[in-house]
């Protein structure tokens, strides 16, 4: 085990010790064969949950820039801290460089697959299909900055193309499982799976799967006891919405 891997294991186990414990609800909805979990990002909580508490062997889609030290500062500042008050942004600008070593250790050793918005996306899908074929499920947090409900922001639907690709390659329907991370309740809820029909019109099927995932996560979140929802965007806690 090299030094970076050793340090990652220490960080992971430390996080497992200090981070809040979650109750897993709806595990009976998880298919026997590899599947794709689609969840709300809940800022850092979704990715943490995916690495610490998934009940199956899995890999998480993560933004590819965080896996390349030279690209980390610009992405981290833009995505995490660009909406901080102007008077303190310079502090977070410095932080965006200070986290480079941490990003190198974490994203270089965690069970993740890099996601890109350029031609490298081909590698994302190739690696994802390989994982599924090897019995490894995927965890994806596809929210973007456009609000949809008090539970989720709009999802980018490109991830659903996995269903078409998987079906074309294996002749099997790929299951997509909605997951709601209720940070305030310390619960993770898995909903009923929806299967991608790779014999249907791919554009319509991609949009259908995406709508089902957003709707089921929203319905789950709104059905639970009152709690504050941790939104996708990094906003002050005073702005967190209630689930109902």
N, C-alpha and C positions, 0 to 999 in steps of 0.2 A: 504494500500500500504506500503510494507516494505521499509527500507532505500535504499537498492540496486535498487529496482524498481523505486523509486522516483528519485534517482540520474541518472538512465538510461534515464528516461523521460526528465530530464533537459538537458542531453547531446544530446539526439536525437533532441529536439526542438532547441537547440543552433546550432547544425549542420545544421538543416533545414534553420535557419536564416542566417548563415554566408556562407554556401556552395553555389556555383554557381547554379542558376536555370536552369533547362533543359526544352527544348521543346520536347514534346512527338509526334513522327511522326509514322504514320502507325497503329494507334490504331484500325482502321477498320479491321486489319488482326487478331485481337485477337478473338479466338473462344468464344462462349457463355458458354461452359462448361469448367471446370478446365483443365489446360494445363501445359506444361513445357516450360519455357523460357530458351533458351540456349544462353549465351552471351560471349563476349570478356571480360576478367578480367580487363584490363586497370589499373593494379595495385590496388590501394585502391578505385578507382572511381566506378568500377562495383559494388562491395558490397555496397558502399554508396548509389548509385543510387537505388539498389534493396530495400533498407530500407526506402528511402525518397520519391521516385517518381513513384513507380509502380502503375498503374491505377486500379489494382484489388487486392483482398486479396491474400496474398502470403507468402510463407516461402522460405528462401534462404538456399541452401546447403552451409555449411561452414566447414572448416577443424576441425575435432573433437578435436585435441590437444589443440586448443584455448579455448575449453570449460572446460578444466581441469587444474587448477592452477599449478600443479606439472609438467605438460607437456609443459606449455607455453614457458618458457625461451629457451629450446633447439629448439623447432620448430620455434619460432619467429626469433632467430638469424640465423638459417639455411636458412629459407625461405626469410627473409626480408633483412638481412644485411651481409650475409657470403661473398659477393663479393665486399664489401667495401675495400678501400685500407688498407693494413696490419697495417699501422701506426695509424689508428683510429679505428680499429676493437674492441679494448678494451673498447672504449666508448659505442659502440653498444652492446657489451656483457653485460655491466651494464644496458643499456636500456632494454635488453630482460628480466631482472628481475624486473625492475621498472614498466613495463607495466602489470604485473600480476594482480594487483588490478583492473586496467581498463578493462582488458580482462574478469575478473570475473563479473564485472557489465554489460558490453556490451553483451557478449555472453550468459550470464545467463538470459538475459531479452529480447533480440531481437527476432524477428520472424525468427528463424533459425533451421536447422536440422543438427546435427553433422554427418560428413562423415569420415569414418575410412578405413584404409587399412589392417585391420585384421578381425577376425571373427565378430567384432562388426558391420561390414557393413550390416549384416542381420537386425540390428535394424534401420539402416538408411533407408533401403527399406521399412520396416514395417511402420515406422513413415511417410514416404513419401506417401505410398499408402493410409494410413489412412487420411492424409491431402487431397489428391485428392478426395477421397470418400466423404469428408466433405465439398467439394466445395472450397478448398484452392489450388491455383496454386503453382507451384514450380519455383524457379529461380536458375539456375545452371551455374557455370563458370568453365568448364572442361579443361582449357588449361594446358599444361605441358611444360617443358623447351625446347622442340624441335621446332625450327622455321619451319613455313610452308609458310607464305607469309608476305608481308609488313603490313598486317592487323592483322593476328592471328598466334598463335603458334598451334601446333598440339593439338587436343582434345583427352582426355582419353574417350573411348567410353562406359565405363561401365554404365554410367547414362541412356543410351538408353534402358537398360534392363527393365526400368520402363514400357515401352510400352508393352512388353511381359507379365509382371506380372499384369499390369492393365487390359489388354485384357483378360487374363486367368481368372481373378477374376470377371470382370464385363461384359465381352462380348462386350465391346466398344473399339474403336480405340482411342488411346491417341495421342493428337496433340503436336508436338514439334515446338516451335516458335523461329526463329533466332532473336537475338537482337544485334544491334551494338551501343555501347556507343561512340559517337564522342565527346570526351572531349573538343577538340579545338573549335568545333562549338556549344557546349552546347546543343547537340541534342541527343535524344535516338530514334533509328529507329527499329521498329518491322517489320519483314518480313512476308511473307506468311507462314502459318503453313504447316508442313509435318506430315502425320499420319502414325503411326507404324502399319504395317500389322502383327498382332499376329498369323495369320494363315500361314505365310511364314516361311522359315528357320530362326530361331532366330539369328544365327551368321551373316548371310548375311544381315538380316534386321537391326541389330544393326549397322553394318558397313555402310550400306546405309544411315541411319538416320544421323550418325555422319558426313559422307562426305557431305551430303546436308546442314547440319548446318554450317560447316566450309566454304563451297563454297558460300552460300547465304550471310553470314556475310562479307566475303571477297568482294563479288560483290557489296554489299551495301556500304562498306567503300570506295572502289575504285571509285564508281559512284558519290560520294559527292564532293562539292567544295574542293579545296586544303586545307589541314590541317595536322598538325602533329598527328601521331597516338601514343597514350600512350600504349607501349607494355606491355606484361605480365610480363617480367622480370624487376626488379628494376635497371634500368641502368640510367646513366646521361642523362639529357634532350637533350644534344647535340647529343646524339645517337638515339633519337626518329626518326623513318622513316616518310616520307611523304606518304600520302595515294595514291598518283600517281605522 
